[in-house]
């Protein structure tokens, strides 16, 4: 059985929880108390020297970074409906979209979420937050072009990108940017997926 070092408030951990539920893979959750800085202490740093969750435990093998964990499990289990296409160019396009998910939405979104969730308003950095919101708005415009003709971002079916976006789009209302209707509809579809709903709402 797999073990997953994680914390319930970690968006990146939630990605892997969603994936494991989606694939019906058995695993146990190994709680890392981020609020008590357990991730910065020697026992956990021996597991991941960067002090971050999630970390997958597969026997003696340890692996960090949510998207890498998902790819490892996909390749290990060789499911009949793989999340990564076999065609080289299609796989490259998916990788490009994955990188843009991280850089153009998840990172700027995390900036806004952090300030609004954990920092008193008088200590917010308005310019940084506004710049982040602009990046997200531009990203949503690009996604809108895809979602005006497709229900999902890749191969027109729920897949890897939805799993990666899910814990972040849960907070889309906090992003201080216009959300095109097609993108908002997609967000609601993703959040209603059983594996997503189980992890985020359970």
Residue frames as a rotation matrix with the C-alpha (Angstrom) as fourth column:
UNK 1
0.576 0.817 0.000 0.00
0.817 -0.576 0.000 0.00
0.000 0.000 -1.000 0.00
UNK 2
-0.161 -0.598 0.785 1.18
0.526 -0.725 -0.444 3.50
0.835 0.342 0.432 -0.79
UNK 3
0.092 0.157 -0.983 1.72
0.908 -0.419 0.018 6.15
-0.409 -0.894 -0.181 1.85
UNK 4
0.118 -0.022 0.993 1.15
0.640 -0.763 -0.093 9.83
0.760 0.646 -0.076 1.18
UNK 5
-0.467 -0.334 -0.819 2.80
0.824 -0.499 -0.267 12.42
-0.320 -0.800 0.508 3.40
UNK 6
-0.384 0.424 0.820 0.42
0.494 -0.656 0.571 15.35
0.780 0.624 0.043 3.28
UNK 7
-0.870 0.256 -0.422 -1.53
0.259 -0.490 -0.832 18.02
-0.420 -0.833 0.360 5.12
UNK 8
-0.110 0.940 0.324 -5.28
0.902 0.231 -0.364 18.66
-0.417 0.253 -0.873 4.64
UNK 9
0.627 0.342 -0.700 -4.71
0.137 -0.933 -0.333 22.35
-0.767 0.112 -0.632 3.77
UNK 10
-0.453 -0.867 -0.205 -2.03
-0.167 -0.143 0.976 21.65
-0.876 0.476 -0.080 1.18
UNK 11
0.477 0.650 -0.591 -3.40
-0.681 -0.152 -0.716 22.27
-0.556 0.744 0.370 -2.31
UNK 12
-0.156 -0.622 -0.768 -0.59
-0.935 0.343 -0.087 20.24
0.317 0.704 -0.635 -3.86
UNK 13
-0.900 -0.085 0.428 -1.35
-0.285 0.858 -0.427 17.33
-0.331 -0.506 -0.796 -1.55
UNK 14
0.003 0.994 0.108 -5.01
-0.356 0.102 -0.929 17.52
-0.934 -0.036 0.354 -2.55
UNK 15
0.137 -0.027 -0.990 -3.99
-0.991 0.001 -0.137 16.96
0.005 1.000 -0.026 -6.17
UNK 16
-0.738 -0.519 -0.431 -2.52
-0.529 0.842 -0.107 13.58
0.418 0.149 -0.896 -5.33
UNK 17
-0.709 0.584 0.395 -5.45
-0.131 0.442 -0.888 12.64
-0.693 -0.681 -0.236 -3.08
UNK 18
0.259 0.826 -0.500 -7.80
-0.711 -0.187 -0.677 13.39
-0.653 0.531 0.539 -6.00
UNK 19
-0.104 -0.384 -0.918 -5.69
-0.927 0.373 -0.051 11.31
0.362 0.845 -0.394 -8.36
UNK 20
-0.949 -0.309 0.070 -5.52
-0.309 0.854 -0.418 8.34
0.069 -0.418 -0.906 -5.97
UNK 21
-0.341 0.909 0.238 -9.29
-0.185 0.184 -0.965 8.44
-0.921 -0.374 0.106 -5.50
UNK 22
0.271 0.416 -0.868 -9.83
-0.898 -0.216 -0.384 8.80
-0.348 0.883 0.315 -9.25
UNK 23
-0.204 -0.475 -0.856 -7.71
-0.759 0.629 -0.168 5.72
0.618 0.615 -0.489 -9.89
UNK 24
0.800 0.588 0.119 -9.06
-0.505 0.553 0.663 3.79
0.324 -0.591 0.739 -6.87
UNK 25
-0.017 -0.885 -0.465 -5.55
0.050 0.464 -0.884 3.12
0.999 -0.038 0.036 -5.60
UNK 26
0.808 0.287 -0.514 -5.24
0.475 0.199 0.857 2.06
0.349 -0.937 0.024 -1.97
UNK 27
-0.259 -0.897 0.359 -3.10
0.283 -0.426 -0.859 4.29
0.924 -0.120 0.364 0.22
UNK 28
0.377 0.310 -0.873 -2.74
0.926 -0.098 0.365 5.64
0.027 -0.946 -0.324 3.70
UNK 29
0.599 -0.129 0.790 -2.38
0.055 -0.978 -0.202 9.29
0.799 0.165 -0.579 4.63
UNK 30
0.006 -0.671 -0.741 0.66
0.985 0.130 -0.109 10.17
0.170 -0.730 0.662 6.74
UNK 31
0.863 0.480 0.156 -0.14
0.446 -0.870 0.211 13.49
0.237 -0.113 -0.965 8.37
UNK 32
-0.365 -0.931 0.016 2.59
0.861 -0.344 -0.375 16.13
0.355 -0.123 0.927 8.41
UNK 33
0.482 0.608 -0.631 1.73
0.834 -0.539 0.118 18.90
-0.268 -0.583 -0.767 10.87
UNK 34
-0.119 -0.512 0.850 2.69
0.747 -0.610 -0.263 21.98
0.654 0.604 0.456 8.85
UNK 35
0.615 0.452 0.646 1.09
-0.034 -0.804 0.594 24.20
0.788 -0.387 -0.479 11.49
UNK 36
0.937 -0.344 0.069 3.61
-0.041 0.090 0.995 22.83
-0.348 -0.935 0.070 14.01
UNK 37
0.456 -0.770 -0.447 6.49
-0.890 -0.386 -0.242 23.15
0.014 0.509 -0.861 11.50
UNK 38
0.515 -0.219 0.829 6.97
-0.149 0.930 0.337 19.39
-0.844 -0.297 0.446 11.50
UNK 39
0.921 -0.106 0.375 8.01
0.390 0.272 -0.880 19.72
-0.009 0.956 0.292 7.86
UNK 40
0.607 -0.730 0.313 11.07
-0.465 -0.646 -0.606 21.74
0.645 0.222 -0.731 8.92
UNK 41
0.466 -0.412 0.783 12.34
-0.771 0.245 0.587 19.20
-0.434 -0.878 -0.203 11.43
UNK 42
-0.453 -0.880 -0.142 14.99
-0.828 0.356 0.433 16.58
-0.331 0.314 -0.890 10.77
UNK 43
-0.429 0.268 0.863 12.75
0.114 0.963 -0.242 13.49
-0.896 -0.006 -0.444 10.52
UNK 44
0.657 0.724 0.208 10.73
0.317 -0.015 -0.948 14.97
-0.684 0.689 -0.239 7.67
UNK 45
0.541 -0.524 -0.658 13.70
-0.756 -0.646 -0.107 16.71
-0.369 0.555 -0.746 6.06
UNK 46
-0.550 -0.690 0.471 15.25
-0.423 0.716 0.555 13.26
-0.720 0.106 -0.686 5.73
UNK 47
-0.014 0.664 0.748 12.19
0.606 0.600 -0.522 12.37
-0.796 0.446 -0.410 3.62
UNK 48
0.514 0.127 0.849 12.13
0.790 -0.456 -0.410 15.60
0.335 0.881 -0.335 1.61
UNK 49
-0.362 -0.785 -0.503 14.99
0.913 -0.408 -0.021 18.06
-0.189 -0.467 0.864 2.20
UNK 50
-0.738 0.164 0.654 12.84
0.195 -0.876 0.440 20.85
0.645 0.453 0.615 0.73
UNK 51
-0.929 0.324 -0.177 10.39
0.153 -0.098 -0.983 20.40
-0.336 -0.941 0.042 3.59
UNK 52
-0.504 0.773 -0.387 7.32
-0.859 -0.495 0.130 20.24
-0.091 0.398 0.913 1.35
UNK 53
-0.449 0.495 0.744 4.35
0.214 0.868 -0.448 17.95
-0.867 -0.042 -0.496 0.96
UNK 54
0.844 0.403 0.355 3.17
-0.495 0.839 0.225 15.83
-0.207 -0.366 0.907 -0.73
UNK 55
-0.434 -0.881 -0.190 5.62
-0.900 0.416 0.126 12.95
-0.032 0.226 -0.974 -0.73
UNK 56
0.666 0.615 -0.423 4.68
-0.652 0.755 0.073 9.49
0.364 0.227 0.903 -1.99
UNK 57
-0.308 -0.699 0.646 6.03
-0.845 0.513 0.152 6.43
-0.438 -0.499 -0.748 -0.19
UNK 58
0.699 0.419 -0.579 6.16
-0.652 0.705 -0.278 3.29
0.292 0.572 0.767 -2.29
UNK 59
0.723 -0.501 -0.475 8.01
0.588 0.808 0.043 0.77
0.363 -0.310 0.879 -0.14
UNK 60
0.132 -0.777 -0.616 11.45
0.790 -0.293 0.539 2.29
-0.599 -0.557 0.575 0.36
UNK 61
-0.542 -0.310 0.782 11.00
0.798 -0.483 0.361 4.63
0.266 0.819 0.508 -2.59
UNK 62
0.028 0.493 -0.870 10.15
0.623 -0.689 -0.370 8.27
-0.781 -0.532 -0.327 -1.84
UNK 63
-0.554 -0.144 0.820 8.99
0.801 -0.363 0.477 10.79
0.229 0.920 0.316 -4.43
UNK 64
-0.298 0.402 -0.866 7.99
0.413 -0.764 -0.497 14.45
-0.861 -0.506 0.062 -4.11
UNK 65
-0.816 0.104 -0.568 6.23
-0.443 -0.744 0.501 16.99
-0.371 0.660 0.653 -6.41
UNK 66
-0.079 0.933 0.352 2.55
-0.347 0.305 -0.887 16.37
-0.935 -0.192 0.299 -7.12
UNK 67
0.615 0.364 -0.700 2.63
-0.759 0.031 -0.651 16.18
-0.215 0.931 0.295 -10.93
UNK 68
-0.339 -0.817 -0.467 5.69
-0.840 0.486 -0.239 13.91
0.423 0.311 -0.851 -10.84
UNK 69
-0.713 0.171 0.681 4.00
-0.403 0.695 -0.596 11.59
-0.575 -0.699 -0.426 -8.34
UNK 70
0.359 0.933 0.006 0.97
-0.460 0.183 -0.869 11.33
-0.812 0.309 0.495 -10.60
UNK 71
0.413 -0.261 -0.873 3.09
-0.882 0.126 -0.455 10.58
0.228 0.957 -0.178 -13.65
UNK 72
-0.694 -0.707 0.136 5.03
-0.713 0.648 -0.267 7.91
0.101 -0.282 -0.954 -11.74
UNK 73
-0.451 0.594 0.666 1.83
-0.262 0.625 -0.735 6.16
-0.853 -0.506 -0.127 -10.67
UNK 74
0.568 0.648 -0.507 0.36
-0.651 -0.024 -0.759 6.41
-0.504 0.761 0.408 -14.18
UNK 75
0.116 -0.620 -0.776 3.42
-0.888 0.285 -0.361 4.81
0.445 0.731 -0.517 -15.73
UNK 76
-0.783 -0.414 0.465 3.68
-0.602 0.691 -0.399 2.17
-0.156 -0.592 -0.790 -13.02
UNK 77
-0.327 0.751 0.574 0.09
-0.164 0.553 -0.817 0.97
-0.931 -0.361 -0.057 -13.29
UNK 78
-0.982 -0.131 -0.137 -0.34
-0.150 0.097 0.984 1.33
-0.116 0.987 -0.115 -17.08
UNK 79
-0.285 0.956 0.068 -4.09
-0.028 0.063 -0.998 1.98
-0.958 -0.287 0.009 -16.94
UNK 80
-0.280 0.261 0.924 -6.19
0.883 0.449 0.141 1.22
-0.378 0.855 -0.357 -19.99
UNK 81
0.672 0.494 0.552 -7.24
0.648 -0.753 -0.114 4.89
0.359 0.434 -0.826 -20.11
UNK 82
-0.176 -0.880 -0.441 -3.90
0.983 -0.178 -0.037 6.67
-0.046 -0.441 0.896 -19.53
UNK 83
0.670 0.361 -0.648 -3.83
0.438 -0.898 -0.048 10.34
-0.599 -0.251 -0.760 -18.57
UNK 84
-0.085 -0.768 -0.634 -0.67
-0.467 -0.531 0.707 10.84
-0.880 0.357 -0.314 -20.66
UNK 85
0.843 0.458 -0.283 -1.15
-0.445 0.298 -0.844 10.22
-0.302 0.838 0.455 -24.41
UNK 86
0.429 -0.688 0.586 1.14
0.507 0.720 0.474 7.84
-0.748 0.094 0.657 -26.24
UNK 87
0.627 -0.164 0.762 1.55
0.697 -0.319 -0.642 10.19
0.348 0.933 -0.086 -29.21
UNK 88
-0.281 -0.894 -0.349 4.76
0.960 -0.263 -0.098 12.21
-0.004 -0.363 0.932 -28.76
UNK 89
-0.747 -0.019 0.665 3.36
0.223 -0.948 0.225 15.54
0.626 0.316 0.713 -29.96
UNK 90
0.321 0.936 0.143 0.15
0.027 -0.160 0.987 15.23
0.947 -0.313 -0.076 -27.96
UNK 91
0.499 -0.234 -0.834 2.18
0.849 0.326 0.416 14.37
0.175 -0.916 0.362 -24.86
UNK 92
-0.635 -0.771 0.058 4.34
0.759 -0.636 -0.142 17.45
0.146 -0.046 0.988 -25.48
UNK 93
-0.380 0.590 0.713 1.25
-0.032 -0.778 0.627 19.67
0.924 0.216 0.315 -25.80
UNK 94
0.669 0.621 -0.408 -0.11
0.344 0.229 0.911 18.28
0.659 -0.750 -0.060 -22.55
UNK 95
0.052 -0.757 -0.651 3.25
0.999 0.032 0.042 18.99
-0.011 -0.653 0.758 -20.87
UNK 96
-0.761 -0.272 0.589 3.13
0.388 -0.919 0.077 22.56
0.520 0.287 0.804 -22.20
UNK 97
0.110 0.906 0.409 -0.38
-0.111 -0.397 0.911 23.03
0.988 -0.146 0.057 -20.79
UNK 98
0.588 0.012 -0.809 0.72
0.724 0.438 0.533 21.55
0.361 -0.899 0.249 -17.48
UNK 99
-0.465 -0.850 -0.247 3.59
0.883 -0.426 -0.196 24.05
0.062 -0.309 0.949 -17.20
UNK 100
-0.660 0.281 0.697 1.24
0.021 -0.921 0.390 26.92
0.751 0.272 0.602 -18.01
UNK 101
0.497 0.809 -0.313 -1.18
0.296 0.181 0.938 25.71
0.815 -0.559 -0.150 -15.37
UNK 102
0.268 -0.484 -0.833 1.61
0.963 0.143 0.227 26.01
0.009 -0.863 0.504 -12.81
UNK 103
-0.665 -0.741 -0.091 3.15
0.740 -0.671 0.050 29.28
-0.098 -0.034 0.995 -13.94
UNK 104
-0.829 0.328 0.452 0.12
0.001 -0.809 0.588 31.25
0.559 0.488 0.671 -15.14
UNK 105
0.230 0.960 0.161 -2.53
-0.240 -0.104 0.965 30.19
0.943 -0.261 0.207 -12.65
UNK 106
0.612 0.076 -0.787 -1.33
0.606 0.594 0.528 28.19
0.508 -0.801 0.318 -9.65
UNK 107
-0.404 -0.848 -0.344 1.62
0.892 -0.281 -0.354 30.43
0.204 -0.450 0.870 -8.78
UNK 108
-0.803 0.117 0.584 -0.13
-0.105 -0.993 0.056 33.82
0.586 -0.016 0.810 -9.11
UNK 109
0.266 0.961 -0.078 -3.25
-0.147 0.120 0.982 32.32
0.953 -0.250 0.173 -7.54
UNK 110
0.261 -0.262 -0.929 -1.22
0.852 0.515 0.094 31.16
0.454 -0.816 0.358 -4.56
UNK 111
-0.807 -0.563 0.180 0.07
0.448 -0.781 -0.435 34.72
0.385 -0.270 0.882 -4.08
UNK 112
-0.403 0.742 0.535 -3.46
-0.494 -0.669 0.556 36.13
0.771 -0.041 0.636 -3.82
UNK 113
0.493 0.632 -0.598 -4.75
0.104 0.640 0.761 33.23
0.864 -0.438 0.250 -1.73
UNK 114
-0.198 -0.662 -0.723 -1.87
0.855 0.244 -0.458 33.52
0.480 -0.709 0.517 0.74
UNK 115
-0.921 -0.165 0.353 -2.42
0.029 -0.932 -0.362 37.22
0.389 -0.323 0.863 1.38
UNK 116
-0.210 0.937 0.281 -6.19
-0.625 -0.349 0.698 36.95
0.752 -0.029 0.658 1.67
UNK 117
0.534 0.453 -0.713 -6.15
0.106 0.801 0.589 33.84
0.839 -0.390 0.380 3.82
UNK 118
0.405 -0.493 -0.770 -3.18
0.869 0.469 0.157 34.36
0.284 -0.733 0.618 6.11
UNK 119
-0.691 -0.722 0.024 -2.12
0.695 -0.674 -0.252 38.02
0.198 -0.158 0.968 6.10
UNK 120
-0.032 0.669 -0.743 -3.95
0.639 -0.557 -0.530 40.96
-0.768 -0.492 -0.410 7.76
UNK 121
0.630 0.395 0.669 -5.35
0.776 -0.291 -0.560 43.30
-0.026 0.871 -0.490 5.10
UNK 122
0.928 -0.281 -0.244 -3.16
-0.235 -0.951 0.201 46.20
-0.288 -0.130 -0.949 6.23
UNK 123
-0.003 -0.985 0.174 -0.11
-0.403 0.160 0.901 44.10
-0.915 -0.068 -0.397 5.30
UNK 124
0.616 0.270 0.740 -1.29
0.522 0.563 -0.641 43.08
-0.590 0.781 0.206 1.84
UNK 125
-0.565 -0.768 -0.301 0.86
0.127 -0.441 0.888 43.94
-0.815 0.464 0.347 -1.19
UNK 126
0.366 0.910 -0.195 -1.75
-0.081 -0.178 -0.981 45.43
-0.927 0.375 0.008 -3.58
UNK 127
0.193 -0.328 -0.925 0.54
-0.946 -0.311 -0.087 45.82
-0.259 0.892 -0.370 -6.61
UNK 128
-0.835 -0.549 0.031 1.77
-0.532 0.820 0.211 42.23
-0.141 0.160 -0.977 -6.38
UNK 129
-0.461 0.752 0.471 -1.77
0.245 0.618 -0.747 40.97
-0.853 -0.229 -0.469 -5.92
UNK 130
0.458 0.638 -0.620 -3.06
-0.391 -0.482 -0.784 43.09
-0.799 0.601 0.029 -8.83
UNK 131
-0.217 -0.632 -0.744 -0.28
-0.972 0.070 0.224 41.86
-0.090 0.772 -0.629 -11.13
UNK 132
-0.915 -0.082 0.394 -1.11
-0.125 0.988 -0.086 38.27
-0.382 -0.128 -0.915 -10.15
UNK 133
-0.024 0.993 0.118 -4.81
0.144 0.121 -0.982 38.85
-0.989 -0.006 -0.145 -10.86
UNK 134
0.323 0.077 -0.943 -3.95
-0.810 -0.492 -0.318 40.22
-0.489 0.867 -0.097 -14.32
UNK 135
-0.713 -0.638 -0.289 -1.93
-0.700 0.630 0.336 37.10
-0.032 0.442 -0.896 -15.14
UNK 136
-0.715 0.516 0.471 -4.82
0.228 0.809 -0.541 34.91
-0.661 -0.280 -0.697 -14.05
UNK 137
0.260 0.851 -0.457 -7.26
-0.223 -0.408 -0.885 36.99
-0.939 0.332 0.084 -16.12
UNK 138
-0.030 -0.369 -0.929 -5.12
-0.989 -0.121 0.080 36.55
-0.142 0.922 -0.361 -19.23
UNK 139
-0.938 -0.325 0.124 -4.85
-0.319 0.946 0.063 32.83
-0.138 0.020 -0.990 -18.54
UNK 140
-0.326 0.903 0.281 -8.62
0.198 0.355 -0.914 32.53
-0.924 -0.242 -0.294 -18.18
UNK 141
0.304 0.402 -0.864 -9.04
-0.706 -0.513 -0.488 34.27
-0.639 0.758 0.128 -21.55
UNK 142
-0.504 -0.575 -0.645 -6.85
-0.853 0.447 0.268 31.64
0.134 0.685 -0.716 -23.17
UNK 143
-0.913 0.231 0.336 -8.69
0.080 0.910 -0.408 28.78
-0.400 -0.346 -0.849 -21.44
UNK 144
-0.037 0.961 -0.275 -11.94
-0.266 -0.275 -0.924 30.35
-0.963 0.039 0.265 -22.60
UNK 145
-0.076 -0.068 -0.995 -10.86
-0.990 -0.116 0.084 29.80
-0.121 0.991 -0.059 -26.20
UNK 146
-0.910 -0.265 -0.320 -10.53
-0.298 0.953 0.057 26.07
0.290 0.147 -0.946 -25.50
UNK 147
-0.838 0.546 0.011 -13.62
0.318 0.504 -0.803 25.72
-0.445 -0.669 -0.595 -23.33
UNK 148
-0.259 0.751 -0.607 -15.93
-0.720 -0.569 -0.397 27.50
-0.644 0.335 0.688 -25.76
UNK 149
0.123 0.258 -0.958 -15.66
-0.908 0.418 -0.004 24.42
0.400 0.871 0.285 -27.99
UNK 150
-0.321 -0.282 -0.904 -14.72
0.045 0.949 -0.312 21.69
0.946 -0.141 -0.292 -25.49
UNK 151
0.775 0.632 -0.026 -16.03
-0.011 0.054 0.998 20.54
0.632 -0.773 0.049 -22.13
UNK 152
0.799 -0.584 -0.144 -12.53
0.312 0.199 0.929 19.88
-0.514 -0.787 0.341 -20.80
UNK 153
0.531 -0.621 -0.576 -9.03
-0.547 -0.771 0.327 21.19
-0.647 0.142 -0.749 -21.49
UNK 154
-0.511 -0.774 -0.373 -7.40
-0.827 0.325 0.458 18.19
-0.233 0.543 -0.807 -23.18
UNK 155
-0.972 0.127 -0.196 -8.94
0.015 0.871 0.491 15.47
0.233 0.474 -0.849 -25.33
UNK 156
-0.356 0.901 0.249 -12.34
-0.657 -0.431 0.618 16.85
0.664 0.056 0.746 -24.29
UNK 157
0.492 0.506 -0.708 -12.52
0.225 0.712 0.665 14.66
0.841 -0.487 0.236 -21.19
UNK 158
0.865 -0.163 0.474 -11.79
-0.501 -0.339 0.797 14.96
0.030 -0.927 -0.375 -17.48
UNK 159
0.672 -0.684 -0.285 -8.10
0.445 0.680 -0.583 14.25
0.592 0.265 0.761 -17.06
UNK 160
-0.076 -0.857 -0.510 -4.72
0.972 0.051 -0.231 15.27
0.224 -0.513 0.829 -15.73
UNK 161
-0.709 -0.246 0.661 -5.17
0.229 -0.967 -0.115 19.03
0.668 0.070 0.741 -16.11
UNK 162
0.279 0.888 0.365 -8.47
-0.265 -0.294 0.918 19.01
0.923 -0.353 0.154 -14.23
UNK 163
0.640 -0.124 -0.759 -6.84
0.673 0.568 0.474 17.04
0.372 -0.814 0.447 -11.40
UNK 164
-0.409 -0.901 -0.146 -4.01
0.885 -0.353 -0.304 19.58
0.222 -0.254 0.942 -11.21
UNK 165
-0.615 0.227 0.755 -6.26
-0.031 -0.964 0.265 22.64
0.788 0.139 0.600 -11.40
UNK 166
0.120 0.924 -0.362 -8.99
0.448 0.275 0.851 21.37
0.886 -0.264 -0.381 -9.05
UNK 167
0.144 -0.007 -0.990 -7.64
0.989 -0.023 0.144 22.38
-0.024 -1.000 0.003 -5.61
UNK 168
-0.814 -0.503 -0.289 -6.76
0.482 -0.864 0.144 25.84
-0.322 -0.022 0.946 -6.95
UNK 169
-0.737 0.590 0.329 -9.91
-0.006 -0.493 0.870 26.66
0.675 0.640 0.367 -8.91
UNK 170
-0.089 0.680 -0.728 -11.86
0.923 0.332 0.197 25.84
0.375 -0.654 -0.657 -5.77
UNK 171
-0.031 -0.022 -0.999 -10.91
0.713 -0.701 -0.007 29.39
-0.700 -0.713 0.038 -4.69
UNK 172
-0.444 -0.214 0.870 -11.49
0.868 -0.346 0.357 31.12
0.225 0.914 0.339 -8.04
UNK 173
0.592 0.763 0.260 -13.86
0.656 -0.644 0.394 33.67
0.468 -0.062 -0.882 -6.46
UNK 174
0.654 -0.407 -0.638 -10.90
0.451 -0.467 0.761 35.10
-0.607 -0.785 -0.122 -4.51
UNK 175
-0.071 -0.858 0.509 -8.84
0.929 0.130 0.347 35.84
-0.364 0.497 0.788 -7.60
UNK 176
0.115 0.161 -0.980 -10.17
0.133 -0.980 -0.145 39.37
-0.984 -0.113 -0.134 -8.26
UNK 177
-0.841 -0.355 -0.409 -10.51
-0.346 -0.228 0.910 38.84
-0.416 0.907 0.069 -11.99
UNK 178
0.118 0.908 -0.401 -13.27
-0.953 -0.011 -0.304 38.34
-0.281 0.418 0.864 -14.54
UNK 179
-0.640 -0.234 0.732 -14.08
-0.123 0.971 0.203 34.68
-0.759 0.040 -0.650 -15.14
UNK 180
-0.648 0.415 -0.639 -15.47
-0.735 -0.118 0.668 33.96
0.202 0.902 0.381 -18.63
UNK 181
0.276 0.894 0.352 -18.70
-0.944 0.321 -0.076 31.96
-0.180 -0.311 0.933 -18.60
UNK 182
0.640 -0.053 -0.767 -17.19
-0.362 0.859 -0.362 28.93
0.678 0.509 0.530 -20.34
UNK 183
-0.480 -0.868 -0.127 -14.40
-0.183 0.240 -0.953 28.83
0.858 -0.434 -0.274 -17.74
UNK 184
-0.523 0.354 0.775 -16.83
-0.851 -0.165 -0.499 29.19
-0.049 -0.921 0.387 -14.86
UNK 185
0.608 0.770 -0.195 -18.95
-0.787 0.616 -0.021 26.36
0.104 0.166 0.981 -16.25
UNK 186
0.258 -0.627 -0.735 -15.84
-0.126 0.733 -0.669 24.19
0.958 0.265 0.109 -16.54
UNK 187
-0.695 -0.515 0.501 -14.87
-0.514 -0.130 -0.848 25.00
0.502 -0.847 -0.175 -12.95
UNK 188
-0.036 0.775 0.631 -18.26
-0.966 0.135 -0.220 23.83
-0.256 -0.618 0.744 -11.72
UNK 189
0.726 0.247 -0.642 -18.01
-0.492 0.838 -0.235 20.63
0.480 0.486 0.730 -13.81
UNK 190
-0.193 -0.904 -0.383 -14.60
-0.153 0.413 -0.898 19.86
0.969 -0.115 -0.217 -12.35
UNK 191
-0.719 -0.111 0.686 -15.69
-0.662 -0.193 -0.725 20.52
0.212 -0.975 0.065 -8.78
UNK 192
0.303 0.902 0.309 -18.62
-0.928 0.353 -0.121 18.11
-0.218 -0.249 0.943 -9.26
UNK 193
0.066 -0.366 -0.928 -16.42
-0.497 0.794 -0.349 15.22
0.865 0.484 -0.130 -10.38
UNK 194
0.861 0.422 -0.285 -16.78
0.005 0.553 0.833 12.45
0.509 -0.719 0.474 -7.74
UNK 195
0.243 -0.839 -0.487 -13.06
0.904 0.378 -0.201 12.17
0.353 -0.391 0.850 -6.90
UNK 196
-0.592 -0.424 0.686 -12.69
0.246 -0.905 -0.347 15.95
0.768 -0.037 0.640 -6.70
UNK 197
0.215 0.793 0.570 -15.82
-0.476 -0.424 0.771 16.37
0.853 -0.437 0.286 -4.63
UNK 198
0.746 0.038 -0.665 -14.76
0.425 0.741 0.520 13.60
0.513 -0.670 0.537 -2.26
UNK 199
-0.164 -0.932 -0.322 -11.40
0.933 -0.041 -0.357 15.24
0.319 -0.359 0.877 -1.52
UNK 200
-0.774 -0.233 0.589 -12.39
0.186 -0.972 -0.141 18.91
0.605 0.001 0.796 -1.51
UNK 201
-0.113 0.841 0.529 -15.82
-0.666 -0.459 0.588 18.66
0.737 -0.285 0.612 0.08
UNK 202
0.411 0.285 -0.866 -15.41
0.250 0.878 0.408 15.47
0.877 -0.384 0.290 2.11
